[in-house]
Amino acid sequence: MVTVSRTTVAIVGGGPAGVVLGLLLARAGIRVRVVEKHDDFNRDFRGDTVHASTIRLLDELGLGDRFRAIPQSRLDDFSLPMPDGSRLLLGDFSRLDPPYDHVAMVPQWDLLDMLVSAARQEPSFEISMGQAASALIVENGVVAGVHLHPYRGDGEHEELRADVVVACDGRDSVLRAAAGLRPKQFPVPFDTWWFRLPKEPSDAETALVPAFDGTDVLLSFPRRDYHQVAYFAPKGSDAALRARGVEDFRARVARLRPSFADRVSAIGSMDDVHVLDVRMDRLRRWWRPGFLCIGDAAHAMSPAGGVGINLAVQDAVATAAILAPAIVGGVRGRALNRTLAAVERRRTPPAVLVQGAQRALHRIVFERAFAGKLQDGPPLLPVLLAKYVPPASGVYARGIAFGPLPEHAPAWARRGS
């Protein structure tokens, strides 16, 4: 049996981009339904960095107090290790105006729960958990909705009809493929292995400092109750890494970060180490009539810089600011297509700039590290700028914290705290 339902905007994917877009459109009075395939948001090793651009957006939406009430930790600067054991302060967030002078580390499920709670206060907002999209409904060349089915188990299939379908279903987007949109792939030299280590009361680290040893690279993010750790190795290394076993992996971690040597036993087996097949791609065209991709569905980002979530959120804000007035004004047909194209035009340049910066970082840091060329220290240019041009650390910090073309909440979406 198939049920048929109707909304104005169907958003597939309940990550940060999808939920923020749903919240903003609902605040414009537009009927919107977010569809998330999982039953909840509780999944480990999702992107958990909330940058200053997103924190400012939450303040503009009147959600700043709720956000700051979530248990979180903060990153105050980004440094590089030097051969003499010192640190080179590369990105100094203290040069930014408070309260947007840090990067917050917040479990993504807590952030999403908060956003959904706020969105549910809007009568035109709806969210469906445990439902997956299987195909698009296309009529006369125009996307008119999406086919849904239970993600796990049996149940009724549904035809969800909508004026616009927005794909926020990530870098493996089912709907992007169904729409016939193919991203351009960019080479990435590494994969990432994520794991957790216990945090001791004496661990007061609030800086982001990578560690290099030989061809090994490690980066740890201080969380409120634990360290979230990323190990980087050349792409395709997963089978060999696991074949060497957990003792070898523990020894690598302890060698890279001696302060972790007393706790690497928390890695019980290689099952506790989760590999991310890192990809980078970007759509040349983000839309077709009645359909739009944003976030990772439009541009999968490298984890370098941790900006993926925040770029996706900025996509959502721009989409709402452009799309909502058109829908409220009764725009349909070709005029609505021009609105979808306007989102692509606005958000393609920042995606291109960020991916260009990430590709440069891949070349000058990761490729050099895997070739064993970082033993004598980081590349000369950032060292000279950070040491002798003090404003450079503020420029680096602003680039990380806000990125190119940060968006502001539309006036109609703002609320008091």
N, C-alpha and C positions, 0 to 999 in steps of 0.2 A: 504494500500500500504506500502511496505517495501523497503527502500533504503539500498544499500550496500556501505560501504565506507571502506577505508583502512588506517592504520597508522602502525608505527613500535611498539610503546609502547602506550597502552591505560591506562590512570590513572583515576580511578573512585574515585571522592572525591576532592573537591577544597578547602580543609583546608590547613594549613601550610605544612604538609608533602607532599600532592599531588602537590601543587604549586611549592614548592622548588624542588621536584624531576623533575617536568616538565621543570623548568628553567634550571637545571643543564644538563639534557639530551639534551635539545635544544642547549645548548652551546657546546655540543659535536657533533652537526650537525645531531642528530638523530630526525627523525620525531616522534613527540609526541603530543598526544591530551589528555587534561585534561577535564573531564566531571563532572560538578557540577549541582546538581539537583535544587538548588535555582537560582532565577534570579539575585541575588546580594549577597553580603557578610554581609549585615546589619542586624545582629542578636545580641540581648543583651545577656550578661552573658556567653559569650564564654571565654575560657582562654585567658587572656590578658597580662600575664607576659612574658616578653622577657628576658631571662637570658643571662649571659655574654657569654656563648658558642655560642648562636645564634647571639649576637651582633658582636662577632669576626668573625663569618662566613660571615655576611653581609659586614664587612670591606674587607674580602678576596675576595668577589664577586664584589667589587667596588660599593656597595650600601650603605655604611656607611653614607655618607653625606645625601642621600635621606631619610634614616631611621631617622637620627637625626633631620631632618626638620619636621617630623611628631610631632604634639603636644603630649607631653607625660609627665609623672611624673616618679619619681624614688624612689626606696627603697634602703636605705643605710645600714640598719642593721636589724637583727632579734633579738627581745628581749622577755623575759618572765617576767610576773608580779610577784613580790614577796609579801608576806603577809604584809610587812611594808609599801607598796605603792611604793617602788622603783622598778627599772627594772634591770634585769640581762641580760647583753649584751651577747647573745649566738653566733650570727653570725655577725662578724664585716667585712663588705665588704671593708672598708678602708684599710684592710690588703692586699688586692689584687692590682695588678698593674693596674693603669688607662690606657686606658679608660674602662677597664672591671672590675670596682670596684663597680658595682651596678646592680640591677635588674630594667629594664625599664617596666613601665606600659603603654601599647600602645593599643588602640582599635584594636581588631583583624582585623576588616574590613579595617582599614587604612593600616595595615601591608600587608594584602593580595592584596589590590589594588596596592600598591607599587611593590610587587613581580610580579604580573601579568603584570603591565606596563613594567617592565624590561624584562620579558619573551617574550612579544610581539615584542620586538626588534629583536628577533631571528627568521629567516625565517621558521624554521622547527617547531615552536611552534604554537599550536592551543588550544583554550579553548572554550567549549560549555557550556553555562549557560542554566538552566531550563530543563535539560535533566537528567533522572534518569535511573539507570541500573535495569533491571528486572531479567536477567538470563545470564548465561555464554553460549557461543558457545563452545561445546566440540566435537572434532572429533578424533576418535581412541584413546580416553583416554587423549588427549592433549587439553588444553584450547586454542582456536583459535580466541577468540574475545568475545564480550559482546553485548547483546540485550539492546537497549536503547528506551525510550519512553518519551514523554513530561511529566514533573512532574505535571503540572497543565493543564487542558484542553485537547482538542483533537489535533491531529497532526500526522505526519508520524512517524511510528516506523522505527528503523534503526538497521542494523547489522553492528557493527563496528568491523572489523577484524584486528587483531594485532598479532605480534610475541610474545608479552608478555602483559598480563593484570595485573596491580598492583592495589590492593584494598587499598584505603586510605579513605574508607567510614565510618570510626568511629567504636565505640564500638558496634553498632547495625548493623554491616556490612551485607548487603544483599548478597554480593558476597562471603564473607567468608562462609556463610551458604550454598550458592549454590555450593561451591567447596567441601562441605562435611567436612570442618575443624571445629572442636569443641573445644572451649577454656576450660581450667581448671579454675573453679571459686574459688575465695578466699573469706572468710567471711569478711564483712565490718560492723562495729558496728554503723554507722551513715549515715544519709542523710544530705544534705546541702540546705538551703533556702537562695537565693540571692535576694538582693534588693539594691536600691540606696537611698542615703541621700544627701541633699545639702551640699556643701562645702563653708565655710566662708573664707574671705580673711585672717583671723587670724589663720586659720588652717594650720600650717606649718609642720605637722607631715610627716616624711619621713621614719619612722621605721615601721616594721611589729610587732605589739604587740597583742597577743590574750588576751581576757578577759574571766575570769571564775567567775561564781557565782552560788553556789549550783550545780545543774546538767546542767546548761546552759553554752554554749561556744559561743563566738562571735569573729570574726576576720574581721578587716576592712582594705581595701586597699586604700590608698590615691590616687585618680586620679586627673587629672589636674583641672577638673571643678566639681567634685562630689566625694563622698565616695562610693566605691563599697563594700558592706557589706555581710558577710556570717554568718549565724546563723546555728549552728550544734546541732542536737538532735538525740536520738537513732533512728535507722532505723525503718521505719514503723510508724513514729509519725505524718505524714502529716495530716491525717484526724482529729486527736485529736487537733492538733495545730490550724487548721482552725476552728474547732468547737468552740474553746475558743474565737475566734474573734480578730479583729484588735486592740482593746483597750488593751487586754491582751498582744498581741505581742509587741505593742509599749512600754508597761510598762517593758517588759523583756529587750528590747533593751536599754531603758533608765537606767535600773538598772545595766546592764552589762557595759555600757559606758555612765556615767553621762554627759559627754561633748556633747552627742547627744540628751539629753533630750529636748532641745529647738527646735528640728527639726524633731522629730519622727512623727509629724503630716503629713509629706510628704508621709508617708505610708498611702495612702487614703483608701485602703481596702486590704484584703488578696489577691486580684487579682494582687497587686503590688509585691507580694512575690512569687518568682519562685522556685519550688522545683527541686533539682537534685537527682535522684535516684542513689546514688553512688554505683559503681560496680568496682570490680578489678578482672581481669582475664588474662590469657596468653595462647596462642597457644603452644602446644608442637611442632607442625610442621607448619611452616609459608607458605609453598608452595606446589604446585603440578605442574606437567609439564605444562609450559606456564603461570603460575599464581603465584602471590606473594602477601602476606599481610604485611603491615608495619603500624607503628603508632598504634592508638587505635584499629585498626582492628586486630592487632597481640597481643596487650597487653593493655587493658584498665587500666588506672592508677587511683588511688585515688587522690582527689584534695590536699591531704596533701603534702605540699612542693611546690605545683604549678608547677611541673616539666613536666607535660604531653606533652605540646606543644613542649618543647625543646627536649625531648627525641624523639618525632616523627620527628622533623626536623633532628636530628642526624641520625635517621634511613634513612631518605631520602638521606642525603649526602653519607652515606655508600653504599646505593643501587646504586646511580649514579656512584660512584667511582668503584664499582665492575662490574656493568652491562654494562656501556657505552663502555669500552674497548672490552668487549666480543662481543657486537653487531656490533661495528665498525669493529672488526676483522672477522666478518662473522660467529661467533659461532652459531650453531643451534643444535637442537635435545638434546641428552643426555648431551652434553657439556654445553649447555645453562641451563639445569636443575642443573648441578653442580654449575653454577654461582648463581642461585637462592638459592641453599642450602648454599652457602658461605655467602650470606647476613644474613641468619638465624643464622649461626654459629657466625658471628661477633656481631650481635646485641642482641642475647639472653642474654649473660652475663650481660650487663648493665641493661636490663629490669629486670632480676632476682634480681640484687643488689638493684635497686631502689624500687622495690616492697617489697623486704625484709625489707628495711629501713622504708617504709611506714607502713607495718604491725606492725613493732616494735613501731612506733609512735602511731598507733592506740591503742596498748596495754598500753603503759606507759603514754599516755596523754588522749586520748578520752575515753577509757574504764574506767580509773580512774576518769575522770571528771564526767561521767554519773553516777558513783557510789558515787559522792560527796566527793572524796578523794583528791581533789586538793586544798582544802581550806587552807591547811598548807604550800602551795608552791609546786613548780615543783619537779620532781624526783631528788634525792640527787646526783646521778652521774653527770649529766650535770651541776648542780650547782657547784660542787667541781671542775670540769674541767674548767669551765668558770672563776671561781674566782681565782684559784691557778695555772692553767696551761695556761698562756696567749696565746700561739700559738694555743690552742684548738679553740678559736673563729675564727681564720683564717682558720683552717681545716674545721670547720662547714660551714663557708662562701664559701670556695672553693667547697665543696660538693654540696651546693645549687646552686652556680653560674655556675658551669661547669658540675657537675655530673660525673659519671664514663664513661670513654672512649669517651670524646668529639671528634668529627670529624672535620677535616679541609677540605676546598674546594679543589678539585683536581686542579692541575696546569692548565689544559686545560679549566677550568671554571672560572678562575680568570680574573678580569678586573681592570683597573685603575679607581680611583674615578672620 
